Amino acid sequence: MNTGKVYLVGAGPGDPDLITVKGANAIKAADVIVYDRLVNKKLLDYAKPLVKLVYCGKLPDRHIIPQEEINKILVSHALQGKTVVRLKGGDPSIFGRVGEEAEFCVENGISFEIVPGITSGIAASTYAGIPLTHRDFSSSCAFITGHKRTDEVRKDIQWDKLATSIDTLVFYMGVGNIGMIQEQLTKHGRSPNTPVALVRWGTTEEQETLVGTLQDIVRKVEEAQFRSPAIIVVGEVVKLRDKLAWFQEKGASMVKLAHA
Ligand SMILES: C[S@@+](CC[C@H](N)C(=O)[O-])C[C@H]1O[C@@H](n2cnc3c(N)ncnc32)[C@H](O)[C@@H]1O
């Protein structure tokens, strides 16, 4: 029997229209789809009727299926000759562990393709009216994990360099760690007046944005009980939202209804 193939596909940030044509075609061709929690389930409508669906979403506090197990699921189906799609939120190479899955394919002689997706750091900020670069405000941008591995501050982030050398900072998985992020950035020289935005469930009907500064964002997050999944954008570009917010957000539409 011929071996199958694994497609490691970015599903995009939430709005189902933001998947690539190549990604949608891979879903249409799949015999098996292994998908995550942040993948919009509407994308599964592209699939063949008899497709095998495997949910392996991770919750913030625990992994439903360990990564090693996911790797084995991908490879074992491919060894049976199946076309396997590993559908991951956003872009698979941005905090998506695609490297580990691709390495496992290589180690087991399985051919694979990586189909990029639109990462939430770009999409959620854009939908919130915040372009990450702008000729007047930002000529550099970084994607950073805000995930807390232990109670300690992550040692592999060089906060002293990060805090002031890059104009726009985009943190993923950082909501629960916003206090540490604020503390590290201001301690290493970023102005407390730097604008900050959190965008939750970006590009979906549930999108909500919270804006503040490094000085007051921790209090605002607590007061609003703002929860993940959200990206955190730090930098002067956040100010552009006042002019450029174009997407009807959850809170905004509620206000409109209340006045209707
Ligand atoms: C494990 S990372 C995966 C990132 C993904 N590979 C990507 O490119 O967007 C999960 C984090 O991505 C961010 N995220 C994913 N989807 C989001 C969305 N629709 N709106 C805001 N943040 C999102 C959140 O910070 C969340 O905690």
The ligand as an ORCA input file, in Angstrom:
! r2SCAN-3c Opt
* xyz 0 1
  C      -1.144     28.267     20.987
  S      -1.272     29.895     20.361
  C      -1.590     29.538     18.692
  C      -1.392     30.713     17.781
  C      -1.770     30.418     16.338
  N      -0.893     29.428     15.766
  C      -1.790     31.657     15.482
  O      -0.977     31.754     14.552
  O      -2.619     32.539     15.726
  C      -2.863     30.347     20.988
  C      -2.942     31.841     21.234
  O      -3.147     32.526     20.011
  C      -3.916     33.681     20.249
  N      -5.160     33.590     19.469
  C      -5.539     32.580     18.688
  N      -6.691     32.876     18.064
  C      -7.034     34.120     18.467
  C      -8.099     35.007     18.158
  N      -9.063     34.671     17.310
  N      -8.112     36.222     18.749
  C      -7.141     36.595     19.594
  N      -6.102     35.804     19.925
  C      -6.046     34.590     19.361
  C      -4.179     33.751     21.739
  O      -3.133     34.503     22.333
  C      -4.090     32.294     22.109
  O      -3.805     32.139     23.485
*
